Amino acid sequence: LQFAFRMRRVCALLFFLLPLLVSAESKYGLPSMFLSNWKDMTMTWATNRNFNKQNPIRPNGPTGLRISANWAVSALSQDTFAIDWNGAMYGSNSNYWDGVSLLIPQTGEWKTTFTTDGSRSLPFQLVRSYYMPPNEPFYIVDYAITAPQSATGISTVRLLDLVVSDHPASSQLLYGWRCTPSQYGGAPTDGLNEADRDLYMVDARKTGGFYFSMGAFQPVSRHQVGGVKGAQSPLQQFINGALAGQDVCQDDQVAIGLESTATINPGQTVHLSFFRTVQVDWRPAVDASLRARGATAQSWISQTATSYAHFLAQGKRPKGLDADTQLMFDASVMLLKNSQNPTVGTIVASFHPSYGYKTWTRDGLFAALILSEAGYDAEATAYVRWMATAELRAATGEGFHTCYDYWTGAPVGFVEPQYDSSGAFLMGVYHTLVQGQSADAFKARTRQIEDFFLNNGGYQGLAAPDYSIWEESSDPHSGQGLPLSHFSFTQAMAFGGLIAAGKLEDAWGNANRAAACRQRAADIQKAANGLLWITTPAGGYFARGLWNDTGRLDDRADSSSLATIYLGLTTGDRARWHYEHMVANLTQNGGGALSRYWNDPFFFDSIYNPAGIAEVGAAGAPWGVTSMFGAWVELMMGKGQAVTARLQWMVKHAAAGMLPVGEAVDGVSGEFVWSSAPDLYESGGVFVWTVLMQQGLARMPNPAEWK
């Protein structure tokens, strides 16, 4: 895509095992993540910078906490910490905490192993983990702090757990306060003394927000409810020696700091745990807080692990994978699950803040197909249901917008038109039927999209021109506008969608519409084979597209045109020749990967690079999604070893913890590009689907073959 863009529990730990942990997490961690309770709450997280070569711009930690009552509003902007270790301060600038982050897919633990505070190495081991128990109204923050085996005597740690509210657009002030048991009532069930059962809250209702609450699972030695900067700042007070104990603050942003202390013997670990929630009003926030503290942090952690393991077990389980491939498969499935808005149904394209938390309509539909093929029909149907009600580009039904807001489902301006998502929607509705579910609720929208394809022809029978798939409406070097084009990818998507529509109309008993959809598909197939094919001495290939203004062919090799094969628009010798031309011209990085198109400048010297600088060492960076396009064709052609090599390339270039990465990988250094990492469909999703297809556990993409 073009950018427009983790003392309650003490356990012994042998310190000599730490190098093993570090080596297992030696890759770069992902720069962003979502955690969802799969019901009505989502937390966004980001590392301290957007791009690998960027200076720190924020604390490493959660950047937002939202609920379904109004997804557009976040309750917090920072969730961070500082530590006093034997009198030495760490974290005086929260932005400088750095380490490696990864997800444990079988347990739902999102953890960061911190190694440095700026240029200083830490004299202790620190792991901060987050857990969001499914169907519960809060998340857990757990700090595991380990003293080195070589430490002389007992170490003393003071921990500041710090949350900063969001900054509302309203001129109204937020109200932060300490809420005591005498104020909220209720019998204690958490085993804490009365003085340790306080809740710390922010009332943002006057600014259009909700009620935030936090607390601890162990005694809090000091607290501060204050502002973000100056003398009232909890962080500044902690640095200066002690929190002041202020109970109330009215400000445009409120910072809440809770201090807990512990002593640690050499080689031992102490866990300090906290919770956060946001609810529509004070009483629900109190109730959610009391529910969290009504059990131990460890019990909630165990419950989260049970839920994640159960979700994985519900899906299709590939057999015989090596440990890394299996881990990447499981991680990709869980990231896909957490990528879906649990009430709206949208699927975010990337967790990365530079991506803008958008749903790319086409990518979301393919992610839904993958979830269904992986055994998760409910998630897939929720996305198709959203598409069936999403606002179209025009009242007459001129296809879908390119992007929609992940939180609200409303259209978001981006490069348009792109008609590939319209073909994808028809395939998605038909896939719902193939999976044994009723598609009747989607009939009206299906026919709107059918009519668009039936009534809007392009040049000499082609489907209408657009800017799909790479969304280049302007030249990546000069910035000058580019005309629409009849892209081979869009033609293949329209063809596949109309084939699916014909089968849907058969099921709905409308023979005339079924015939019309099939005829239009045949027209597109004939036109594409006649107008977009370039004959060469080696046989030939499909052009990238045909420019709408001049009728001239864009003869660059473009791997998205492999859709002409895996969606059935071409077969036989042409399919073989086209595949061979794409592989010969677009193979990158040791033969396991394909770039988008010939000499693709994105992430290299394009003026639209997300980071504003080159993130790769040469043009033509390989992409995971296009590499898997190649694998799908190779599966069709019986090239099993080639498919295995492409999957191994994906595993080799995974992030720490074997997590899927973003859109591209630097073909020179082999490092993944941070800008969109993780990309849920274009890395994790396509990997899952290819693994399942290779083992015969999932359908191929061609709807003509779905049964």
N, C-alpha and C positions, 0 to 999 in steps of 0.2 A: 504494500500500500504506500501511496505517496503521503508524505507528511504535510498537511495544510495548516500538528500534534499533542520476637518473646523473658523469731526462730520457731517455722512450723515443722519442717521435716529435716532431720540431719542424717546423713548417710555417709559411711566411710567410702573413700574413693582412692584407689592406688594412683598416685600422681604420675607414675611412670607410664600409665596408659594414655596420658594426654597427647604425646606425639602421634599416637595412632589416630586420635580424634582429629588432630590438625591435618594430618596427611589425607584423611578421608574427605576433608573439606578444603582441599588446597586450591580448587578451582574458584573462579569468581562466583560469588553468590548473585542471585537475581536482585535487581535494583528495586523491585516493586512486588506487591502481593495484595490479594484480598482474602479476608476470612469472613464467612457468612454463617449465621445460625440456621440457614436453610428454611427460615420461616419469615422473619421480618426485620432482620438487623444485619448490617454489613460494616466491616471495619476495613479501611484502606491503610496501607503501610508503604513506606518508601525508605530507601537508604538515604544517606546524607547528600547525595548528588544525583543528578539525572543522567550524566554521561561519565564514562570512566575517567576521562581526562579533565573533568571539571573540578574546581575547588568546592569544598562543602558549602551547601546553601541552606541546610535545615538539619535538625536532629534526626538520627537514625531511629525510626519508630513509626507508630501509627500517625497518620495525617488526617484521619476523619473517622467519624462514627455516626452512622445514619440509621434511621428506622423508617418503616413503610408509611407511617402517618404523614410524612413529608420527606421523601427521599432527597429532595433538593437541598435540605438543610443538614449541616454537620454540627455535631455537638462539641467537637474538639479539633484543634489544629496541630497540637504537639502532645506526645506521650513519651516522656524521656526520664532521665535520672542523673544523679551524681553520687559519687562514693568517696567517703573519707576512710582510707586504709591506713591504720596505725598512725594517724595524724597527717598523712599526705593526701591532698585533694586531687581527685580525678573527675573530670567532667565539668570543670568550671565554664567551659564553652561546650554546650551540648552538641554542637555541630561536629565536633572533632572525634566523637566516638566512632570507631570503625572496626569492622570484623566481617565474618562470612555468615550469610543467612541461608537457611534451607528449610524445606518442609519435610517432615516425616509423614508420608502419606498414610501409613497404617495407623497412626496415632492422632493425626491432626495437629501436631506440634509445629508451629512456625517459630524457629529459634535463630538467634544470632549469637555466635561465639565471638565475643569482642576480644581483640588482641592489642589494640592501641588506643591511646587518647592523644590525638595529634601525632607528634613524633615520639611520644613516650610509650614504651612497651609496658604492659601491666604486670605487676609483681604478684598477681593472683589470676586465677581463671574465672571468667565471668560469662555465663550463658543467660541471656534474657529470652524467655519463651512466652508465646501467646497461644491461648486456647480459646476457641469459641464453641462451647458445647452446643451441638445441634438442638434446636427447638427450645433453647433457654435464652433469657433476656439479658445476657451479660457476657463479658469476656474476662478471662483470667490472665494476669501478668505474673510470671514466676521468675525470680532471680535465683540462679544457682551459683553461689560464690564459693570457690575452693581455694584453700590456703595451700601453698606448695609444701611438698613433703620436706623440703629443705629448710622451711621456716624455723626460726629460733623462737620457741615458746608460742604462747597463744596470741593470735592476731585479733584485733578489734576492728569491726567494720561498722560504719554508720552509712546507711543508705537513704538517699532522698528519692522518693518516688514522686514524679512531677507530671502534672497534666495542665495544659493550657487550653482554655476554651477557644472556640472559633471566634472570629471577629465579625460580628453581624454588620450588614449594610445599614441597618436602622440606627438612628441617633440615640435611641433608648439605651440605657445602661443595663448590663447584666448584674445579677445579684448572686454573689457567692457566699456560702455560709456553712458553719458547722452545725449539723442537726444531731441533737443528743437523744438518748433513749427516752428521756422524760418527754420529749417533744413528739417523737414518732410512736411511742408506745409499743406494746407487744412483749410477750415473755421471751427472755433470752433462750436461744437454742444453739448458740454457736460456741459455747464453752469459754467465752471471753469474760473478763471482769467488766463491770458496768462502765468504767472509765475508758475501756478499749472498744466499745461498741458504737462509737460515734460514726456518723455518715458525713461525708463532705460533698456539698451539692452546689450546682449552678442553675439558677432559674433564668432561662432565656426566653420565656414565653412572650414577654413584651416586645421582643425583637423578631418574632416569628419563629422562634426555636422551641425547644422543649426543656425537660428537666433532666440534667445530668447528675449522676451520683457515683461516688467511689468510696472505697474503704479497704481495710486490711484484714488478712486472716490471722495476724499475730499482733501483739501490742504495738501501738504507735507511741513512741517516746515523745515526739513533738510534732506540731502541725503549724501550717501557715496558710490562711486564705487571703491572698493579696493580689496585687497587680503583676503585670509581666515584667516591668522594669522598675528600677529605683529601689528605695529603701524597703518597700513592701514586698518586693519580689522574693518568693521562697528560695529560688536558686541563689540570689545574692546573699540572703541571710545565712543560708547553709554554708556558703563559701566563707562568710565572715565569722562562722562559729556556731550559731544556734538559730533555730526558727523561733520567731517571736510569739507564736501562739495566737495570732489574730484570728477571730472567729467570723468576721463579716467583711465583705468588700463589695463596693459598687464601682464598676469600671466598664470600659468598652470591651475589655478582655479580662478574664479572671484566671489566675494561676493558683492551683492547689498543690501544696507540697506536704507529704507525709514522711516522717523519719522513723525508721525502725533500726534497731541495733542488734548486733550479735557478736559473740566471740567464737573463734574457730581454731581448733587444734590443727597442727601440721598434717596435711594430707586429707583433711576432712572437708565436707561440703555442707553449707547451710543454705536452706531455701527460705526466701522471703517472698510472700505472695500477696497479691492485691486483686481487686475486681473493679470493673467499670460498667455502667449501664446508662442508657438514656431512655426516657419514657415520656409520654405525652403530658404528664402532670406529676405533682409531688407525691401523692399516695402510691401510684403505680411504681414510681422510682424507688420509694421506700420498700415496697413489697418485693420488687426485683432484687434490691440490695439484701434484704433479709433472707430471701431465697438463696442467694449466692453464699451468704455467710452461714446459712443453716447447715451446710456440710463443709467438709475440709476441702482445701484446694486440691489435694490429691484425689479426692473422690470425683471432683469435676473433671480432672485430667483423665482419670480412668474412664469416666463416662464418655468423654470426647473420643478416646481411643476406641471404645466399643462401637460407637456410632460410625466412625470412619471405616473400621474393619468390616462392619456389617454392610456398609454401602459398597465397598469393593467386592465383597462376596456375592452381592446381588447381581453383579454384572458378569459378562463373559470373561473367563479366565484363560488366557493363552497358556500353553504347556511347553516345557522344555527350554524356556528362555534362560540365558545367563543372568547372574544377579543384577548387573547394571541395567540390562535391557528391561528386566522385570520391574526394577525400581523406577525407571523412567516411565514405563507404561502406567504403573500405579499412580505416580505423581501427576502425570498428564491427566488421568481420569479425575483425580481430586481437584486439580486446578480448573478443569472444565466445570465440575460441579459448583465450585465456589465462584465461577465467573457469571453465573446466572442470577439475575435479579429475582429473588424468591417470590415476589408478588406480581411484578410487571411481566416477567418472562423474557425480557431482553437478555442478550449474552454479550458481555463486554469484549471488545476485540483484544485489548491489552490492559493489564493492571498498571501500566506505566503512566505517571501523571502527565507526561508530555503528550500522550495520546489523547488526553481530554476525556477519558471515560466515556467513549462512544461505542455504540453498536454499529459495526459495518454490516449492512443488511445481508449481503451475500455471505460474508464470513460467518455470521451468526447462524444462517440457515445450514451451511455445511457443518458447523459445530453441532447443531441439533441433529442432523443426520448421523453424525459420528456417535453422539450420545445414544441415539436409538439403536444403532448397529452394535454398540457396546453393551446393550441390555438395559438402557435407561429411557424407556418410552415416555414416562411422565415429563421429564425435563424437555425432551424433544417436542412433545405436543404443546407444552407451555409456550415455547418459542413460536411455533407455527400459529398458535392461537393469537399471540400478540401481532404477528405479521398480518393476520387476517383482519385486524382492526386498526393497524397503523395508518397514519395519514399518508395518502399518495401524493405524487407530485402535482396532480391536478384533479379537479372534481370529475373530469372525464375518465380518470383512471390511467394516467400516463406513467405507469410503473411506480416503483418505490424510490424514495430518497436514498442517496448513497449512505448517509449516516443518520442515526437517531441518538438522542441522549439516553445513556444507559440507565440513569436514575428515573427519568420520567417517561421515556418512550416518545418524546416529542422530536420532530425533525431538527437536525443540526446542519447548518450550511456547510457544504463541502463540494468537491468537484462533481458536477452533474451535467448531463444525464449519464447514468449507468444502468443498462437494462439487463445485465447478467443476473441481478437479484430477482427479477421477474421470472426468468426461466427457472431459477433455483427454487422460488416459492412453489411453482407448479410441481416440481419434483418432490418438494417437501410434503405437499398435501397428498400426492399419490403414495409416497412412502408411508404416511400415516395409515392409509387404507391397506397397503401391503402388510403392515404390521398387525392387521386384524382389528383396527380401530375404525370407528365411523369418521368419515370426513365430511359429513353433511353440513356441519356447522361452518365449513370453509367454502361452501359452494358459491356464495355470492361473490366473495373476493376472487375466487378462482376464475369465475367467468369474467370479471372485470379485467383480469390479467390476460386471459385468453383473447378477449376482444381487442386489447391493445396490440397483441401480436398479429391478430387476424386483420386488423384495420389499419395498421401502420407499417407499410412495407418500406424497405430501403431500396437502394440502387439495384435495378434489374432482379428483384425478387429476394434480395438479402434482407435480413432483419435490420431495423433502424440503426443508424450510426450512433455512437456514444463515445465515452472516454474510458471504457472499461479495458482492462482490469487494473492497470497500473495508475490510472487517474492522472494522467498527464495532460492537463488543459493548456499548459504553457511549456515552452522549451526549457529544459533543466539547466541550460547554460546561459542563454540570453534572457529568459523570462518572457519572450514574445509569445503571444497567444498561438495555440495550435488548433487546427480544425478538428471537427469530429471525424471519426474513422469507423469503417466497418471491420471491427476487430474479429479475427478468427475465433477468439475465445467467446465473445458475445454471440457469434453465430452458432457455435457449438452449444452454448447454454440455452439459447432460444430453441434450437433443435431438440435438445434433451427435454426441455420443459414442455414443448408441444407434444412430443411423444407421450410424456406422462399425462398431459391433459387429455389426450385421446383415450387413454386407458381409464381415466377418471370418468369421462363422459360415458364410456361403455358401462361402467358400474352404475352410473346414475340413469341409464336408460335413454340417453339422448344421442341417437345414432347420427343425426345431422351435425351436431357440434363435434362429435368424435371424428367424423369424416373430415370436417373442415380443419380441425387441428392437425390431423395426419397429413392432409394435403399441404397445409402451410409449412409443416416440417419438411416435407419432400421438396417444396419449392426452395426453402433455405438451403437444404442439402445440395440440390442441383446448382444453385447459384454460387454457393461457396466453393464447390468443387470446380466450377467453371471459371470463376472470377478471381479467386484467391490463390489458386494453385500456380506455382512457378516450376516449370520444367527445367531440369538440369541434366548434365551428362550422367550423373549418378542416379537419376530418377526424378527427384523433385521434392518440393516441400510447400507447406502453406505459408503464405506471407503473414507477417504480423497483422496487416490490415490493408484496407483500401481507403485512401484519403477521400473524404466526402466532397471536398472542394474541387479537386483536380481529377479524381478518378484514377490517380496513379497508385501503384502498389508501394507499401512500405515493406521492403524486402528483407528487413532485419530478422534474423532468427529470434523467436520469442517462445520460451518454454510454456507459456500459458496456452499456446496453440496446440499443445498435446491433448487438450480437451477434445479436439476433433476426433481423436482416437478413442479415449476412454469414455466418451459419451456417444460413440457410434456414428458420428457424422461421416467418417471415412473408414474403410476397411481394406484388406488385401495388401497389394503391393504399395499403394499410396501410403497406407498406415506405416508400413515398414520403412519406406523411404523417408517419410517425414520424421519418424522417430530417429533414424540414423543421422539425419541432418541436424536435428536439435542436439543430440548427444555430441556429435563431432564439433559443433560450434559453441556450445554453451557449457561444456564440462569444466568444472573448477575444483581446486583443492584436492588433488589426488584421485580424481575419478569417481568420487562418491557423491558429487553434488552438482547441481545445475544452477546457473545464474538466471535472472529474469529474462534478459534479452541481450543481444550483442552489444558489448561495450557500455552496459548500464552504468550511468554515473552516480546513481543515488548512493548516499553514504560516502562517496569519494569526492568528486569535484562538482557536484550539483549545487546550484545556488539555493536549493531547498533542503539541504542537509539539516536534519533536526537539531544537531549540536552546533551548527554554524561552522564546523570544521570537519575535516575528513575523519571518519571513524573506521575506514578500511584502507588498506595499502594499495589498492588498485581498482580500476573499474571492473565491472562484472562480478561483484560479490555474490557468492552462492547463497541461495535462499532455501530454507527447509521445505516450504510448500511446493516450490517448483521441483525440487529433488524428489519429493514424494509423487508429484505428477508423473515424473519419469518412472518411478517404481510401479505405479498403477498400470502404465502401459506395459512395462516389463512383465508384470504378473499375467497380463492378457497374452503376451507372447511367449510365455513359458520360460522366461529368463530369470530363474530363481536365484542364481548366484548374484546377479546384478542387484536384485531387490535386497538381498541380505547385505550387500556392500553398502547400499544407500542407508539402510537402517543402522548399520554399524557407524556410518558417518554421523548420523544424528546423535547416537549415543556418545561418540567420541567428543562431540562439540557441545554436550549438555553443560548446564551450569552446575554449581556445587549441589550435591545431593541428587544428582542425575535429574535435574529439573529441566523441562523444555525451555528454550531460549526465545529470542525475538525473531524478527523477520529474517535477518541476515547474519552471516558469519564472515569475518575478514578472511578472504582467501589467501592472504599472505601470512598473517600471524596465527590464524586458526582460532582467535578469540571471537566470542559472540559480540554482536553490536548491541549496546545497551538500550538504544532509543525506544524500542517497543517491547523490551523483554519484561515479562514473558508475553508472547503472542499466543493466544489460547487455541485458535484454529490453525494458524499458519506454521506452528511448530508442534505443540502438544497434540492437537487434534489429529492432524494428518499422520503423525507417528502412530497414534492409537489405531486409527483405521487401517493403516498399512500392515501393522503387526497382525491384526485380526484377519484381514484379507489373505495374508500370506498363509495363515493356518486354516483357511477355509471356514472361519467363524463369522465372517461378515460378507455382505453383498459387495460387489463391485459397484462403481458409481453409475453405470449405464442403466437408466430406468427401464429400457426396453427388455432387460434381462431380469428384472425384479419379479420374484414370485413369492 
